[in-house]
Amino acid sequence: VNDNEFFCFFGPPLSGKSTILRLVLGLETPDTGEILIGGRPVTTVSPAERNVAMVFQNLALFPHMSARDNV
């Protein structure tokens, strides 16, 4: 995915779409391998420092953030 590019994951239920996004965002840690953003490994980089985002199909909030921070 190129910088500033919009993209979507499509697939049947339980195919791993949300898991992939959570890994890229840093909300989950991979068991093996590494995640590269801009060619830089980010597996140990905090979610806030990754400069990536996602939009949920249904309303969802990050439980560790306040309502204001979620907006």
PDB file with SEQRES, HELIX, SHEET and CRYST1 records, atoms N, CA, C and O in Angstrom:
SEQRES   1 A   71  VAL ASN ASP ASN GLU PHE PHE CYS PHE PHE GLY PRO PRO          
SEQRES   2 A   71  LEU SER GLY LYS SER THR ILE LEU ARG LEU VAL LEU GLY          
SEQRES   3 A   71  LEU GLU THR PRO ASP THR GLY GLU ILE LEU ILE GLY GLY          
SEQRES   4 A   71  ARG PRO VAL THR THR VAL SER PRO ALA GLU ARG ASN VAL          
SEQRES   5 A   71  ALA MET VAL PHE GLN ASN LEU ALA LEU PHE PRO HIS MET          
SEQRES   6 A   71  SER ALA ARG ASP ASN VAL                                      
HELIX    1 AA1 LYS A   17  LEU A   25  1                                   9    
HELIX    2 AA2 PRO A   47  GLU A   49  5                                   3    
HELIX    3 AA3 ALA A   67  ASN A   70  1                                   4    
SHEET    1 AA1 2 LEU A  36  ILE A  37  0                                        
SHEET    2 AA1 2 ARG A  40  PRO A  41 -1                                        
CRYST1    1.000    1.000    1.000  90.00  90.00  90.00 P 1           1          
ATOM      1  N   VAL A   1       0.863  -1.173   0.000  1.00  0.00           N  
ATOM      2  CA  VAL A   1       0.000   0.000   0.000  1.00  0.00           C  
ATOM      3  C   VAL A   1       0.904   1.229   0.000  1.00  0.00           C  
ATOM      4  O   VAL A   1       1.829   1.328   0.806  1.00  0.00           O  
ATOM      5  N   ASN A   2       0.634   2.146  -0.894  1.00  0.00           N  
ATOM      6  CA  ASN A   2       1.447   3.352  -0.995  1.00  0.00           C  
ATOM      7  C   ASN A   2       0.999   4.403   0.024  1.00  0.00           C  
ATOM      8  O   ASN A   2      -0.117   4.345   0.540  1.00  0.00           O  
ATOM      9  N   ASP A   3       1.881   5.358   0.303  1.00  0.00           N  
ATOM     10  CA  ASP A   3       1.587   6.445   1.227  1.00  0.00           C  
ATOM     11  C   ASP A   3       0.344   7.203   0.774  1.00  0.00           C  
ATOM     12  O   ASP A   3       0.193   7.513  -0.407  1.00  0.00           O  
ATOM     13  N   ASN A   4      -0.540   7.498   1.718  1.00  0.00           N  
ATOM     14  CA  ASN A   4      -1.796   8.223   1.473  1.00  0.00           C  
ATOM     15  C   ASN A   4      -2.771   7.482   0.566  1.00  0.00           C  
ATOM     16  O   ASN A   4      -3.675   8.101   0.004  1.00  0.00           O  
ATOM     17  N   GLU A   5      -2.611   6.205   0.416  1.00  0.00           N  
ATOM     18  CA  GLU A   5      -3.503   5.413  -0.421  1.00  0.00           C  
ATOM     19  C   GLU A   5      -4.626   4.829   0.440  1.00  0.00           C  
ATOM     20  O   GLU A   5      -4.397   4.402   1.572  1.00  0.00           O  
ATOM     21  N   PHE A   6      -5.819   4.817  -0.101  1.00  0.00           N  
ATOM     22  CA  PHE A   6      -6.987   4.237   0.543  1.00  0.00           C  
ATOM     23  C   PHE A   6      -7.175   2.833  -0.005  1.00  0.00           C  
ATOM     24  O   PHE A   6      -7.109   2.642  -1.219  1.00  0.00           O  
ATOM     25  N   PHE A   7      -7.405   1.857   0.839  1.00  0.00           N  
ATOM     26  CA  PHE A   7      -7.618   0.493   0.373  1.00  0.00           C  
ATOM     27  C   PHE A   7      -8.596  -0.229   1.280  1.00  0.00           C  
ATOM     28  O   PHE A   7      -8.887   0.231   2.384  1.00  0.00           O  
ATOM     29  N   CYS A   8      -9.104  -1.362   0.811  1.00  0.00           N  
ATOM     30  CA  CYS A   8     -10.066  -2.162   1.560  1.00  0.00           C  
ATOM     31  C   CYS A   8      -9.642  -3.616   1.561  1.00  0.00           C  
ATOM     32  O   CYS A   8      -9.012  -4.093   0.617  1.00  0.00           O  
ATOM     33  N   PHE A   9      -9.992  -4.314   2.626  1.00  0.00           N  
ATOM     34  CA  PHE A   9      -9.857  -5.767   2.679  1.00  0.00           C  
ATOM     35  C   PHE A   9     -11.246  -6.354   2.532  1.00  0.00           C  
ATOM     36  O   PHE A   9     -12.174  -5.951   3.234  1.00  0.00           O  
ATOM     37  N   PHE A  10     -11.391  -7.301   1.627  1.00  0.00           N  
ATOM     38  CA  PHE A  10     -12.645  -8.010   1.442  1.00  0.00           C  
ATOM     39  C   PHE A  10     -12.407  -9.497   1.660  1.00  0.00           C  
ATOM     40  O   PHE A  10     -11.338 -10.015   1.338  1.00  0.00           O  
ATOM     41  N   GLY A  11     -13.386 -10.167   2.195  1.00  0.00           N  
ATOM     42  CA  GLY A  11     -13.285 -11.602   2.389  1.00  0.00           C  
ATOM     43  C   GLY A  11     -14.444 -12.101   3.225  1.00  0.00           C  
ATOM     44  O   GLY A  11     -15.182 -11.314   3.818  1.00  0.00           O  
ATOM     45  N   PRO A  12     -14.598 -13.404   3.266  1.00  0.00           N  
ATOM     46  CA  PRO A  12     -15.702 -13.979   4.037  1.00  0.00           C  
ATOM     47  C   PRO A  12     -15.458 -13.812   5.535  1.00  0.00           C  
ATOM     48  O   PRO A  12     -14.337 -13.533   5.961  1.00  0.00           O  
ATOM     49  N   PRO A  13     -16.509 -13.984   6.328  1.00  0.00           N  
ATOM     50  CA  PRO A  13     -16.343 -13.917   7.782  1.00  0.00           C  
ATOM     51  C   PRO A  13     -15.266 -14.889   8.259  1.00  0.00           C  
ATOM     52  O   PRO A  13     -15.121 -15.991   7.730  1.00  0.00           O  
ATOM     53  N   LEU A  14     -14.522 -14.456   9.263  1.00  0.00           N  
ATOM     54  CA  LEU A  14     -13.475 -15.268   9.908  1.00  0.00           C  
ATOM     55  C   LEU A  14     -12.283 -15.570   9.000  1.00  0.00           C  
ATOM     56  O   LEU A  14     -11.570 -16.547   9.228  1.00  0.00           O  
ATOM     57  N   SER A  15     -12.056 -14.741   7.966  1.00  0.00           N  
ATOM     58  CA  SER A  15     -10.919 -14.987   7.087  1.00  0.00           C  
ATOM     59  C   SER A  15      -9.663 -14.231   7.519  1.00  0.00           C  
ATOM     60  O   SER A  15      -8.607 -14.396   6.908  1.00  0.00           O  
ATOM     61  N   GLY A  16      -9.763 -13.396   8.575  1.00  0.00           N  
ATOM     62  CA  GLY A  16      -8.586 -12.727   9.105  1.00  0.00           C  
ATOM     63  C   GLY A  16      -8.453 -11.260   8.748  1.00  0.00           C  
ATOM     64  O   GLY A  16      -7.407 -10.666   9.012  1.00  0.00           O  
ATOM     65  N   LYS A  17      -9.469 -10.656   8.162  1.00  0.00           N  
ATOM     66  CA  LYS A  17      -9.403  -9.245   7.752  1.00  0.00           C  
ATOM     67  C   LYS A  17      -9.127  -8.337   8.947  1.00  0.00           C  
ATOM     68  O   LYS A  17      -8.202  -7.525   8.906  1.00  0.00           O  
ATOM     69  N   SER A  18      -9.898  -8.464   9.981  1.00  0.00           N  
ATOM     70  CA  SER A  18      -9.718  -7.616  11.166  1.00  0.00           C  
ATOM     71  C   SER A  18      -8.393  -7.900  11.853  1.00  0.00           C  
ATOM     72  O   SER A  18      -7.754  -6.985  12.373  1.00  0.00           O  
ATOM     73  N   THR A  19      -7.981  -9.141  11.860  1.00  0.00           N  
ATOM     74  CA  THR A  19      -6.708  -9.496  12.482  1.00  0.00           C  
ATOM     75  C   THR A  19      -5.548  -8.826  11.758  1.00  0.00           C  
ATOM     76  O   THR A  19      -4.640  -8.304  12.403  1.00  0.00           O  
ATOM     77  N   ILE A  20      -5.565  -8.834  10.435  1.00  0.00           N  
ATOM     78  CA  ILE A  20      -4.514  -8.173   9.663  1.00  0.00           C  
ATOM     79  C   ILE A  20      -4.466  -6.689   9.995  1.00  0.00           C  
ATOM     80  O   ILE A  20      -3.390  -6.135  10.220  1.00  0.00           O  
ATOM     81  N   LEU A  21      -5.620  -6.048  10.025  1.00  0.00           N  
ATOM     82  CA  LEU A  21      -5.654  -4.618  10.331  1.00  0.00           C  
ATOM     83  C   LEU A  21      -5.178  -4.343  11.756  1.00  0.00           C  
ATOM     84  O   LEU A  21      -4.443  -3.381  11.979  1.00  0.00           O  
ATOM     85  N   ARG A  22      -5.576  -5.159  12.711  1.00  0.00           N  
ATOM     86  CA  ARG A  22      -5.140  -4.968  14.089  1.00  0.00           C  
ATOM     87  C   ARG A  22      -3.633  -5.156  14.222  1.00  0.00           C  
ATOM     88  O   ARG A  22      -2.997  -4.471  15.023  1.00  0.00           O  
ATOM     89  N   LEU A  23      -3.058  -6.063  13.458  1.00  0.00           N  
ATOM     90  CA  LEU A  23      -1.606  -6.260  13.464  1.00  0.00           C  
ATOM     91  C   LEU A  23      -0.891  -5.040  12.884  1.00  0.00           C  
ATOM     92  O   LEU A  23       0.090  -4.565  13.456  1.00  0.00           O  
ATOM     93  N   VAL A  24      -1.374  -4.539  11.761  1.00  0.00           N  
ATOM     94  CA  VAL A  24      -0.758  -3.376  11.127  1.00  0.00           C  
ATOM     95  C   VAL A  24      -0.851  -2.157  12.042  1.00  0.00           C  
ATOM     96  O   VAL A  24       0.100  -1.382  12.149  1.00  0.00           O  
ATOM     97  N   LEU A  25      -1.993  -1.990  12.700  1.00  0.00           N  
ATOM     98  CA  LEU A  25      -2.191  -0.856  13.603  1.00  0.00           C  
ATOM     99  C   LEU A  25      -1.369  -0.962  14.884  1.00  0.00           C  
ATOM    100  O   LEU A  25      -1.103   0.048  15.535  1.00  0.00           O  
ATOM    101  N   GLY A  26      -0.970  -2.168  15.245  1.00  0.00           N  
ATOM    102  CA  GLY A  26      -0.227  -2.356  16.484  1.00  0.00           C  
ATOM    103  C   GLY A  26      -1.108  -2.690  17.666  1.00  0.00           C  
ATOM    104  O   GLY A  26      -0.658  -2.633  18.811  1.00  0.00           O  
ATOM    105  N   LEU A  27      -2.357  -3.036  17.406  1.00  0.00           N  
ATOM    106  CA  LEU A  27      -3.271  -3.424  18.480  1.00  0.00           C  
ATOM    107  C   LEU A  27      -3.079  -4.882  18.874  1.00  0.00           C  
ATOM    108  O   LEU A  27      -3.503  -5.301  19.950  1.00  0.00           O  
ATOM    109  N   GLU A  28      -2.447  -5.642  18.011  1.00  0.00           N  
ATOM    110  CA  GLU A  28      -2.085  -7.040  18.259  1.00  0.00           C  
ATOM    111  C   GLU A  28      -0.609  -7.200  17.932  1.00  0.00           C  
ATOM    112  O   GLU A  28      -0.068  -6.451  17.118  1.00  0.00           O  
ATOM    113  N   THR A  29       0.045  -8.169  18.560  1.00  0.00           N  
ATOM    114  CA  THR A  29       1.457  -8.461  18.291  1.00  0.00           C  
ATOM    115  C   THR A  29       1.550  -9.792  17.552  1.00  0.00           C  
ATOM    116  O   THR A  29       0.964 -10.783  17.989  1.00  0.00           O  
ATOM    117  N   PRO A  30       2.280  -9.828  16.439  1.00  0.00           N  
ATOM    118  CA  PRO A  30       2.384 -11.098  15.702  1.00  0.00           C  
ATOM    119  C   PRO A  30       3.169 -12.141  16.499  1.00  0.00           C  
ATOM    120  O   PRO A  30       4.083 -11.804  17.250  1.00  0.00           O  
ATOM    121  N   ASP A  31       2.798 -13.409  16.324  1.00  0.00           N  
ATOM    122  CA  ASP A  31       3.521 -14.504  16.972  1.00  0.00           C  
ATOM    123  C   ASP A  31       4.892 -14.696  16.335  1.00  0.00           C  
ATOM    124  O   ASP A  31       5.868 -14.999  17.021  1.00  0.00           O  
ATOM    125  N   THR A  32       4.958 -14.517  15.015  1.00  0.00           N  
ATOM    126  CA  THR A  32       6.220 -14.647  14.287  1.00  0.00           C  
ATOM    127  C   THR A  32       6.267 -13.592  13.196  1.00  0.00           C  
ATOM    128  O   THR A  32       5.252 -12.971  12.878  1.00  0.00           O  
ATOM    129  N   GLY A  33       7.429 -13.393  12.632  1.00  0.00           N  
ATOM    130  CA  GLY A  33       7.591 -12.456  11.527  1.00  0.00           C  
ATOM    131  C   GLY A  33       7.619 -11.018  12.002  1.00  0.00           C  
ATOM    132  O   GLY A  33       7.683 -10.741  13.200  1.00  0.00           O  
ATOM    133  N   GLU A  34       7.570 -10.107  11.044  1.00  0.00           N  
ATOM    134  CA  GLU A  34       7.579  -8.693  11.384  1.00  0.00           C  
ATOM    135  C   GLU A  34       6.674  -7.920  10.445  1.00  0.00           C  
ATOM    136  O   GLU A  34       6.313  -8.406   9.373  1.00  0.00           O  
ATOM    137  N   ILE A  35       6.316  -6.736  10.847  1.00  0.00           N  
ATOM    138  CA  ILE A  35       5.468  -5.858  10.049  1.00  0.00           C  
ATOM    139  C   ILE A  35       6.320  -4.670   9.628  1.00  0.00           C  
ATOM    140  O   ILE A  35       6.962  -4.027  10.459  1.00  0.00           O  
ATOM    141  N   LEU A  36       6.320  -4.384   8.330  1.00  0.00           N  
ATOM    142  CA  LEU A  36       7.101  -3.270   7.797  1.00  0.00           C  
ATOM    143  C   LEU A  36       6.156  -2.183   7.315  1.00  0.00           C  
ATOM    144  O   LEU A  36       5.186  -2.467   6.611  1.00  0.00           O  
ATOM    145  N   ILE A  37       6.430  -0.951   7.686  1.00  0.00           N  
ATOM    146  CA  ILE A  37       5.704   0.204   7.174  1.00  0.00           C  
ATOM    147  C   ILE A  37       6.757   1.147   6.597  1.00  0.00           C  
ATOM    148  O   ILE A  37       7.632   1.630   7.316  1.00  0.00           O  
ATOM    149  N   GLY A  38       6.664   1.398   5.315  1.00  0.00           N  
ATOM    150  CA  GLY A  38       7.677   2.224   4.657  1.00  0.00           C  
ATOM    151  C   GLY A  38       9.041   1.568   4.681  1.00  0.00           C  
ATOM    152  O   GLY A  38      10.063   2.254   4.690  1.00  0.00           O  
ATOM    153  N   GLY A  39       9.066   0.233   4.691  1.00  0.00           N  
ATOM    154  CA  GLY A  39      10.319  -0.502   4.726  1.00  0.00           C  
ATOM    155  C   GLY A  39      10.946  -0.584   6.106  1.00  0.00           C  
ATOM    156  O   GLY A  39      12.005  -1.190   6.272  1.00  0.00           O  
ATOM    157  N   ARG A  40      10.305   0.019   7.099  1.00  0.00           N  
ATOM    158  CA  ARG A  40      10.832   0.043   8.469  1.00  0.00           C  
ATOM    159  C   ARG A  40      10.065  -0.946   9.335  1.00  0.00           C  
ATOM    160  O   ARG A  40       8.834  -0.922   9.341  1.00  0.00           O  
ATOM    161  N   PRO A  41      10.759  -1.816  10.068  1.00  0.00           N  
ATOM    162  CA  PRO A  41      10.057  -2.732  10.973  1.00  0.00           C  
ATOM    163  C   PRO A  41       9.365  -1.949  12.080  1.00  0.00           C  
ATOM    164  O   PRO A  41       9.979  -1.097  12.722  1.00  0.00           O  
ATOM    165  N   VAL A  42       8.085  -2.239  12.302  1.00  0.00           N  
ATOM    166  CA  VAL A  42       7.315  -1.516  13.316  1.00  0.00           C  
ATOM    167  C   VAL A  42       6.703  -2.440  14.368  1.00  0.00           C  
ATOM    168  O   VAL A  42       5.830  -2.026  15.131  1.00  0.00           O  
ATOM    169  N   THR A  43       7.155  -3.671  14.405  1.00  0.00           N  
ATOM    170  CA  THR A  43       6.568  -4.635  15.335  1.00  0.00           C  
ATOM    171  C   THR A  43       6.654  -4.152  16.777  1.00  0.00           C  
ATOM    172  O   THR A  43       5.765  -4.452  17.574  1.00  0.00           O  
ATOM    173  N   THR A  44       7.697  -3.414  17.129  1.00  0.00           N  
ATOM    174  CA  THR A  44       7.853  -2.923  18.503  1.00  0.00           C  
ATOM    175  C   THR A  44       7.502  -1.437  18.635  1.00  0.00           C  
ATOM    176  O   THR A  44       7.695  -0.854  19.702  1.00  0.00           O  
ATOM    177  N   VAL A  45       6.992  -0.820  17.570  1.00  0.00           N  
ATOM    178  CA  VAL A  45       6.610   0.592  17.589  1.00  0.00           C  
ATOM    179  C   VAL A  45       5.181   0.724  18.094  1.00  0.00           C  
ATOM    180  O   VAL A  45       4.316  -0.066  17.715  1.00  0.00           O  
ATOM    181  N   SER A  46       4.926   1.707  18.942  1.00  0.00           N  
ATOM    182  CA  SER A  46       3.581   1.877  19.497  1.00  0.00           C  
ATOM    183  C   SER A  46       2.585   2.252  18.404  1.00  0.00           C  
ATOM    184  O   SER A  46       2.975   2.820  17.383  1.00  0.00           O  
ATOM    185  N   PRO A  47       1.301   1.941  18.604  1.00  0.00           N  
ATOM    186  CA  PRO A  47       0.284   2.280  17.601  1.00  0.00           C  
ATOM    187  C   PRO A  47       0.275   3.770  17.244  1.00  0.00           C  
ATOM    188  O   PRO A  47       0.096   4.119  16.078  1.00  0.00           O  
ATOM    189  N   ALA A  48       0.464   4.638  18.219  1.00  0.00           N  
ATOM    190  CA  ALA A  48       0.431   6.079  17.965  1.00  0.00           C  
ATOM    191  C   ALA A  48       1.556   6.543  17.054  1.00  0.00           C  
ATOM    192  O   ALA A  48       1.416   7.553  16.365  1.00  0.00           O  
ATOM    193  N   GLU A  49       2.659   5.826  17.041  1.00  0.00           N  
ATOM    194  CA  GLU A  49       3.821   6.215  16.239  1.00  0.00           C  
ATOM    195  C   GLU A  49       3.829   5.604  14.839  1.00  0.00           C  
ATOM    196  O   GLU A  49       4.755   5.858  14.069  1.00  0.00           O  
ATOM    197  N   ARG A  50       2.830   4.814  14.495  1.00  0.00           N  
ATOM    198  CA  ARG A  50       2.819   4.134  13.196  1.00  0.00           C  
ATOM    199  C   ARG A  50       2.212   4.965  12.073  1.00  0.00           C  
ATOM    200  O   ARG A  50       2.441   4.666  10.902  1.00  0.00           O  
ATOM    201  N   ASN A  51       1.451   5.992  12.397  1.00  0.00           N  
ATOM    202  CA  ASN A  51       0.828   6.870  11.406  1.00  0.00           C  
ATOM    203  C   ASN A  51      -0.054   6.101  10.422  1.00  0.00           C  
ATOM    204  O   ASN A  51      -0.010   6.340   9.215  1.00  0.00           O  
ATOM    205  N   VAL A  52      -0.844   5.186  10.947  1.00  0.00           N  
ATOM    206  CA  VAL A  52      -1.827   4.453  10.152  1.00  0.00           C  
ATOM    207  C   VAL A  52      -3.160   4.505  10.892  1.00  0.00           C  
ATOM    208  O   VAL A  52      -3.199   4.750  12.098  1.00  0.00           O  
ATOM    209  N   ALA A  53      -4.244   4.275  10.169  1.00  0.00           N  
ATOM    210  CA  ALA A  53      -5.568   4.296  10.776  1.00  0.00           C  
ATOM    211  C   ALA A  53      -6.487   3.358  10.015  1.00  0.00           C  
ATOM    212  O   ALA A  53      -6.195   2.954   8.889  1.00  0.00           O  
ATOM    213  N   MET A  54      -7.603   3.018  10.646  1.00  0.00           N  
ATOM    214  CA  MET A  54      -8.617   2.232   9.958  1.00  0.00           C  
ATOM    215  C   MET A  54      -9.989   2.730  10.367  1.00  0.00           C  
ATOM    216  O   MET A  54     -10.156   3.340  11.423  1.00  0.00           O  
ATOM    217  N   VAL A  55     -10.948   2.467   9.533  1.00  0.00           N  
ATOM    218  CA  VAL A  55     -12.333   2.813   9.799  1.00  0.00           C  
ATOM    219  C   VAL A  55     -13.107   1.517   9.895  1.00  0.00           C  
ATOM    220  O   VAL A  55     -13.052   0.684   8.990  1.00  0.00           O  
ATOM    221  N   PHE A  56     -13.827   1.347  10.984  1.00  0.00           N  
ATOM    222  CA  PHE A  56     -14.595   0.130  11.183  1.00  0.00           C  
ATOM    223  C   PHE A  56     -15.882   0.165  10.371  1.00  0.00           C  
ATOM    224  O   PHE A  56     -16.452   1.230  10.133  1.00  0.00           O  
ATOM    225  N   GLN A  57     -16.327  -1.002   9.952  1.00  0.00           N  
ATOM    226  CA  GLN A  57     -17.600  -1.108   9.245  1.00  0.00           C  
ATOM    227  C   GLN A  57     -18.736  -0.724  10.182  1.00  0.00           C  
ATOM    228  O   GLN A  57     -19.673  -0.031   9.785  1.00  0.00           O  
ATOM    229  N   ASN A  58     -18.647  -1.174  11.415  1.00  0.00           N  
ATOM    230  CA  ASN A  58     -19.629  -0.832  12.445  1.00  0.00           C  
ATOM    231  C   ASN A  58     -18.931   0.049  13.479  1.00  0.00           C  
ATOM    232  O   ASN A  58     -17.709   0.006  13.621  1.00  0.00           O  
ATOM    233  N   LEU A  59     -19.705   0.833  14.185  1.00  0.00           N  
ATOM    234  CA  LEU A  59     -19.140   1.705  15.206  1.00  0.00           C  
ATOM    235  C   LEU A  59     -18.337   0.889  16.205  1.00  0.00           C  
ATOM    236  O   LEU A  59     -18.824  -0.112  16.732  1.00  0.00           O  
ATOM    237  N   ALA A  60     -17.132   1.307  16.460  1.00  0.00           N  
ATOM    238  CA  ALA A  60     -16.287   0.649  17.450  1.00  0.00           C  
ATOM    239  C   ALA A  60     -15.415   1.711  18.112  1.00  0.00           C  
ATOM    240  O   ALA A  60     -14.969   2.659  17.466  1.00  0.00           O  
ATOM    241  N   LEU A  61     -15.184   1.540  19.394  1.00  0.00           N  
ATOM    242  CA  LEU A  61     -14.348   2.471  20.132  1.00  0.00           C  
ATOM    243  C   LEU A  61     -13.137   1.744  20.687  1.00  0.00           C  
ATOM    244  O   LEU A  61     -13.203   0.552  20.989  1.00  0.00           O  
ATOM    245  N   PHE A  62     -12.030   2.465  20.819  1.00  0.00           N  
ATOM    246  CA  PHE A  62     -10.851   1.907  21.460  1.00  0.00           C  
ATOM    247  C   PHE A  62     -11.086   1.983  22.970  1.00  0.00           C  
ATOM    248  O   PHE A  62     -11.217   3.081  23.511  1.00  0.00           O  
ATOM    249  N   PRO A  63     -11.143   0.847  23.660  1.00  0.00           N  
ATOM    250  CA  PRO A  63     -11.514   0.849  25.076  1.00  0.00           C  
ATOM    251  C   PRO A  63     -10.518   1.574  25.980  1.00  0.00           C  
ATOM    252  O   PRO A  63     -10.898   2.034  27.056  1.00  0.00           O  
ATOM    253  N   HIS A  64      -9.263   1.685  25.575  1.00  0.00           N  
ATOM    254  CA  HIS A  64      -8.256   2.330  26.420  1.00  0.00           C  
ATOM    255  C   HIS A  64      -8.258   3.851  26.251  1.00  0.00           C  
ATOM    256  O   HIS A  64      -7.482   4.544  26.908  1.00  0.00           O  
ATOM    257  N   MET A  65      -9.134   4.381  25.368  1.00  0.00           N  
ATOM    258  CA  MET A  65      -9.176   5.810  25.115  1.00  0.00           C  
ATOM    259  C   MET A  65     -10.506   6.401  25.589  1.00  0.00           C  
ATOM    260  O   MET A  65     -11.523   5.709  25.646  1.00  0.00           O  
ATOM    261  N   SER A  66     -10.477   7.692  25.927  1.00  0.00           N  
ATOM    262  CA  SER A  66     -11.709   8.375  26.316  1.00  0.00           C  
ATOM    263  C   SER A  66     -12.581   8.583  25.078  1.00  0.00           C  
ATOM    264  O   SER A  66     -12.131   8.398  23.947  1.00  0.00           O  
ATOM    265  N   ALA A  67     -13.827   8.970  25.311  1.00  0.00           N  
ATOM    266  CA  ALA A  67     -14.726   9.240  24.186  1.00  0.00           C  
ATOM    267  C   ALA A  67     -14.153  10.358  23.323  1.00  0.00           C  
ATOM    268  O   ALA A  67     -14.211  10.275  22.096  1.00  0.00           O  
ATOM    269  N   ARG A  68     -13.603  11.396  23.933  1.00  0.00           N  
ATOM    270  CA  ARG A  68     -13.005  12.510  23.187  1.00  0.00           C  
ATOM    271  C   ARG A  68     -11.837  12.029  22.325  1.00  0.00           C  
ATOM    272  O   ARG A  68     -11.730  12.407  21.159  1.00  0.00           O  
ATOM    273  N   ASP A  69     -10.960  11.197  22.896  1.00  0.00           N  
ATOM    274  CA  ASP A  69      -9.814  10.685  22.131  1.00  0.00           C  
ATOM    275  C   ASP A  69     -10.258   9.784  20.989  1.00  0.00           C  
ATOM    276  O   ASP A  69      -9.608   9.765  19.944  1.00  0.00           O  
ATOM    277  N   ASN A  70     -11.340   9.042  21.155  1.00  0.00           N  
ATOM    278  CA  ASN A  70     -11.846   8.196  20.086  1.00  0.00           C  
ATOM    279  C   ASN A  70     -12.352   9.034  18.907  1.00  0.00           C  
ATOM    280  O   ASN A  70     -12.270   8.599  17.758  1.00  0.00           O  
ATOM    281  N   VAL A  71     -12.868  10.215  19.182  1.00  0.00           N  
ATOM    282  CA  VAL A  71     -13.342  11.088  18.101  1.00  0.00           C  
ATOM    283  C   VAL A  71     -12.155  11.624  17.356  1.00  0.00           C  
ATOM    284  O   VAL A  71     -12.317  12.384  16.401  1.00  0.00           O  
TER     285      VAL A  71                                                      
END                                                                             
